[in-house]
């Protein structure tokens, strides 16, 4: 199942992408948000950090 996940290269922003998921992961693990909400929050965080929003 997990073997079908394609790799993603964020280039110079790879660390920022990882930080985005780390920033919101605890809310998901605590049951405060769904997986979809966590991903949306991580995307928003990422975009704010790289200045695209």
Number of C-alpha atoms within 10 A of each C-alpha: 4 5 5 6 7 7 6 7 9 11 9 8 13 13 11 17 21 13 16 22 18 12 15 19 17 13 15 15 12 8 9 11 16 12 14 10 14 21 17 14 18 21 16 14 20 23 15 12 15 11 8 8 9
